[in-house]
Amino acid sequence: MKFISLCFLVISFTNHGFSQQNEEIFDFEFEGSTLNGIINYPENAETKGLVMIVHGAGCPNSVGTNLHGDIRKTINQAGYTTYMYDKKGCGNSEGVFDYNQPVDNSAEEVIIAIKALQAAGIAGTKNIGLWGISRAGWINPIVISKYKDIAFWITVSGVDDKENFNYLFRENLRIEGYPTDSIELLVNELEKGVRLTHSGARFEEYLKATQNLRKNPFLNRFNGGFQITEAGYYEYQKEFMKKELDENTGLEIYIPNFEQILSDVHCPVLAIFGEMDMNVNWKKTEALYSRTIPSNQLTIRSFPNCNHNIFQTKTGAFYEFEDTQKEYIRCDGYLETLYNWLKQID
């Protein structure tokens, strides 16, 4: 269940489609479910390798809607095959979608997909690279740590080791025009609610500490109007108390020893950020990558006036496109950067 005061990385909802003839459906088995995926091959060229497309949070019907289509086409034009699949319970994949799927389990899912592609003799699987957005910034370093033959990693709007919702909440309240004192009140209630839940506090104490937070229109919209019940609170608390919180910030630590995991990445890495990312604090992630990933392996590119999904933006707000019916336009230079970097590492 999704708990009202503990939110997770947001879905990356890119919807640029494309039509290609050089594609085929490829399914694989994971934990008793058949997951549906699609392979796109380069046209009129022998493939140089295969790039796994690893999703962010959420449950998009990616195979059926050509999610990340312009990105996959660019990768194909650079000479690489791509493979993208739908998570459990999404699109035509079997099983039940788990919003709170552990990132270690997501990484194992990616590795199983790679092994299935290799066992089937799919072209390019002797040279595997990873492309991933948002939550995939946790998944892909774990894949690299467990599967030593990853050739390169492209990370878009990546994350540090901690929960990011406090940043998303604060920045979107600011964009919506909340006064500073109101923002601080709400963010403090958010943090206090997390700490109380994690400490084993009673439901009544949680309700008292989050009176303003639970009435906030942005948070209620983000949670789809979900209202926490006493039974739901204790059910969630039982699992949440097993998690690790950062003592200073009160944020959940998603990946223990994340800096060490990143330090052990010894393949070329392209890190791409939107400078108006109001979902994830990209400057923190940029600094994290710079101090952990060897400098001779790391290329960082950031794009002004770009949001979390690397589309042109005026505000970077979470609901900017939904509220304004604004057209999704890629940031200038993003696809070119992707293409040129892939050509450079040949």
C-alpha positions in Angstrom: 0.0 0.0 0.0 1.1 3.6 -0.5 1.3 5.4 2.8 0.2 9.0 2.9 3.3 10.6 4.4 5.9 8.3 2.9 6.0 8.7 -0.9 8.3 7.3 -3.4 10.1 8.2 -6.6 7.7 9.3 -9.2 6.8 7.6 -12.5 8.8 8.8 -15.5 6.0 9.4 -18.0 7.7 9.8 -21.4 5.3 9.2 -24.2 7.1 9.9 -27.4 6.4 6.9 -29.7 8.0 5.7 -32.9 7.4 3.0 -35.4 10.1 0.6 -36.4 10.0 -2.5 -38.5 13.2 -4.0 -37.0 11.6 -5.1 -33.8 10.3 -8.3 -32.1 8.6 -9.3 -28.9 10.7 -11.1 -26.4 9.3 -12.5 -23.1 11.1 -13.9 -20.1 10.2 -15.6 -16.9 10.7 -13.9 -13.5 9.5 -15.4 -10.2 6.7 -17.4 -11.9 5.5 -14.6 -14.1 6.0 -14.0 -17.9 7.2 -10.5 -18.4 6.5 -8.9 -21.8 9.3 -7.1 -23.6 10.3 -5.6 -27.0 13.6 -5.7 -28.9 14.5 -2.9 -31.3 17.4 -3.5 -33.7 19.5 -1.0 -35.6 18.5 -0.6 -39.3 20.9 -1.7 -42.0 23.8 -2.2 -39.6 25.3 -5.0 -37.5 24.6 -4.3 -33.8 27.5 -3.2 -31.6 25.8 -4.2 -28.4 22.5 -4.2 -26.5 21.2 -1.5 -24.2 18.7 -2.5 -21.5 16.1 0.2 -20.9 15.4 0.2 -17.1 12.3 2.1 -16.0 11.8 4.5 -13.1 9.0 4.1 -10.6 5.4 3.4 -11.6 3.6 1.0 -13.9 3.6 2.3 -17.5 2.4 0.1 -20.4 5.7 0.7 -22.1 5.7 -2.1 -24.7 2.2 -1.2 -25.9 2.7 2.6 -26.0 6.3 2.9 -27.3 7.5 4.6 -24.1 10.9 6.2 -24.5 10.6 5.7 -28.2 12.8 8.6 -29.3 15.5 7.4 -26.9 15.4 3.9 -28.2 15.5 5.1 -31.8 18.5 7.3 -31.0 20.3 4.3 -29.4 19.4 2.2 -32.5 20.8 4.9 -34.8 24.1 4.8 -32.8 24.3 1.1 -33.7 22.9 -0.6 -30.6 19.9 -2.9 -30.1 17.6 -2.0 -27.2 15.4 -4.2 -25.0 12.6 -2.9 -22.8 10.1 -4.8 -20.8 7.0 -4.2 -18.7 7.1 -4.9 -14.9 4.9 -7.4 -13.3 1.2 -6.5 -13.7 2.0 -3.8 -16.2 1.1 -3.9 -19.9 0.9 -7.5 -21.0 3.2 -8.8 -18.3 1.8 -11.3 -15.9 1.7 -11.0 -12.1 0.7 -8.2 -9.7 2.5 -4.8 -9.8 4.2 -4.0 -6.5 4.8 -0.2 -6.2 7.1 -1.0 -3.3 9.2 -3.6 -5.1 12.6 -3.6 -3.4 15.3 -2.2 -5.6 17.5 -5.3 -5.0 14.6 -7.4 -6.5 14.3 -5.0 -9.4 18.0 -5.4 -10.1 17.7 -9.2 -10.0 14.8 -8.9 -12.5 17.1 -7.0 -14.9 19.9 -9.6 -14.6 17.4 -12.4 -15.3 16.3 -10.5 -18.4 19.9 -10.2 -19.6 20.5 -13.9 -19.1 17.4 -14.8 -21.0 18.4 -12.6 -23.9 21.9 -14.2 -23.9 20.5 -17.7 -23.7 18.3 -16.9 -26.7 21.3 -15.7 -28.7 20.0 -12.2 -29.3 22.4 -10.1 -31.2 24.5 -7.7 -29.1 24.2 -9.5 -25.8 28.0 -9.9 -25.6 28.2 -6.2 -25.0 25.5 -5.1 -22.6 24.9 -1.5 -21.5 22.2 0.0 -19.2 20.0 3.1 -19.7 17.8 4.1 -16.8 15.9 7.0 -15.4 15.1 8.1 -11.8 14.6 5.0 -9.6 16.8 3.1 -12.1 19.6 5.1 -10.6 19.4 2.7 -7.6 18.7 -0.4 -9.7 21.5 -0.2 -12.3 24.5 0.3 -9.9 23.3 -2.9 -8.1 23.1 -4.7 -11.4 26.7 -3.6 -12.2 27.9 -4.8 -8.8 26.3 -8.2 -9.3 26.8 -8.7 -13.0 30.4 -7.8 -13.8 30.1 -7.7 -17.6 28.1 -4.5 -18.0 30.0 -2.4 -20.6 28.5 1.0 -19.8 25.8 2.9 -17.9 23.6 5.8 -18.9 21.9 7.4 -15.9 19.2 10.0 -16.4 17.9 12.1 -13.5 19.7 9.8 -11.1 19.3 9.6 -7.3 21.4 9.6 -4.2 20.9 6.9 -1.5 17.9 8.5 0.2 14.2 9.1 -0.2 13.6 12.1 -2.4 10.0 13.1 -1.6 10.9 15.8 0.9 12.7 17.7 -1.9 9.9 17.1 -4.4 7.3 18.3 -1.9 9.2 21.4 -0.8 10.1 22.5 -4.4 6.5 22.0 -5.7 5.0 23.9 -2.8 7.4 26.8 -3.6 6.4 26.7 -7.2 2.7 26.8 -6.2 3.4 30.0 -4.3 3.2 28.8 -0.7 4.9 31.2 1.8 8.2 30.1 3.3 6.7 29.6 6.8 3.9 27.4 5.5 6.4 25.3 3.5 8.6 24.8 6.6 5.6 23.8 8.6 4.4 21.2 6.1 7.9 19.8 5.5 8.5 19.6 9.2 5.3 17.7 9.7 6.3 15.3 6.9 9.6 14.6 8.5 8.0 14.2 12.0 5.4 11.8 10.6 8.1 9.6 9.1 10.2 9.6 12.3 7.1 8.8 14.5 6.0 6.0 12.2 9.5 4.5 12.2 9.8 4.8 16.0 6.7 2.7 16.6 4.4 5.6 17.6 0.7 5.1 18.0 -1.7 6.1 15.2 -3.2 8.9 17.4 0.2 10.5 17.8 0.9 10.4 14.1 -2.5 12.0 13.4 -1.8 14.8 15.9 1.6 15.5 14.4 0.4 15.7 10.8 -2.8 17.7 11.0 -1.8 20.3 8.3 0.1 17.8 6.2 -2.9 15.5 5.7 -5.0 18.4 4.5 -2.5 19.7 2.0 -4.0 19.7 -1.6 -0.7 18.9 -3.4 0.0 15.9 -1.2 -3.6 14.6 -1.4 -3.5 15.0 -5.2 -0.1 13.1 -5.3 -1.6 10.3 -3.3 -4.8 10.2 -5.4 -6.9 11.2 -2.4 -5.7 8.2 -0.4 -6.6 8.5 3.3 -4.6 6.5 5.9 -6.6 4.3 8.2 -5.6 3.0 11.6 -5.3 -0.6 10.3 -3.3 0.6 7.3 -1.0 2.7 9.4 -0.1 -0.3 11.6 0.3 -2.6 8.6 2.7 -0.2 6.9 4.5 0.6 10.2 5.3 -3.1 10.7 7.4 -3.1 7.5 8.7 0.4 7.7 10.3 0.0 11.1 12.6 -2.6 9.4 14.0 0.2 7.1 17.0 2.3 7.9 16.6 6.1 8.4 19.3 8.7 8.2 19.6 10.1 11.7 20.3 13.7 10.5 17.6 14.1 7.9 15.0 11.5 8.8 15.0 10.2 5.2 14.8 6.6 4.4 18.1 5.1 3.2 17.2 3.0 0.1 20.7 1.7 -0.6 23.1 1.1 2.3 26.7 1.6 1.3 25.6 3.3 -1.9 28.8 5.3 -2.1 30.9 2.2 -2.1 28.7 0.5 -4.7 29.2 3.6 -7.0 32.9 3.6 -6.3 33.1 0.1 -7.6 31.6 1.1 -11.0 34.5 0.7 -13.5 32.8 1.2 -16.8 32.0 4.4 -18.8 29.1 6.3 -17.3 27.1 9.1 -18.9 25.1 11.1 -16.2 22.3 13.3 -17.6 20.4 15.9 -15.6 17.7 18.5 -16.1 18.6 21.7 -14.3 15.0 22.3 -13.4 14.4 18.9 -12.0 11.9 19.4 -9.1 11.5 15.7 -8.4 15.1 14.8 -7.5 17.8 17.1 -6.2 20.1 16.6 -9.2 22.9 18.7 -7.7 23.2 16.3 -4.8 23.4 13.4 -7.2 25.9 15.1 -9.4 28.1 15.7 -6.4 27.7 12.1 -5.3 28.7 10.8 -8.7 31.7 13.2 -8.9 33.2 12.0 -5.6 32.6 8.3 -6.2 32.8 7.2 -9.8 36.3 7.4 -11.2 36.7 10.7 -13.1 38.2 9.0 -16.2 35.0 6.9 -16.5 32.4 9.7 -15.8 30.8 12.2 -18.2 28.2 14.6 -16.8 25.8 16.7 -18.9 23.1 19.0 -17.5 20.5 20.8 -19.5 19.0 24.2 -18.6 15.2 24.6 -18.6 14.8 20.8 -18.5 12.7 18.8 -16.0 13.1 15.4 -14.5 12.2 13.6 -17.7 14.5 15.9 -19.8 11.6 17.8 -21.5 11.6 21.6 -21.9 9.9 23.2 -18.9 9.0 26.6 -17.5 8.8 25.5 -13.8 9.8 21.9 -13.5 6.6 21.4 -11.5 5.3 17.9 -11.1 1.9 18.7 -12.7 3.1 21.3 -15.2 2.2 19.3 -18.3 -1.0 17.8 -16.9 -2.4 21.2 -15.8 -1.4 23.2 -18.9 -1.7 20.5 -21.6 1.7 21.6 -22.7 3.4 19.7 -25.5 6.3 17.4 -24.6 9.4 18.8 -26.3 12.8 17.2 -25.8 15.5 19.4 -24.4 17.9 20.7 -27.0 21.0 18.5 -27.2 19.8 15.6 -25.1 19.4 13.0 -27.9 22.5 14.3 -29.7 24.5 13.9 -26.4 23.2 10.3 -26.1 24.1 9.5 -29.7 27.5 11.1 -29.7 28.5 9.5 -26.4 27.6 6.1 -27.6 29.6 6.7 -30.8 32.6 7.9 -28.7 32.8 4.8 -26.6 32.8 2.4 -29.6 
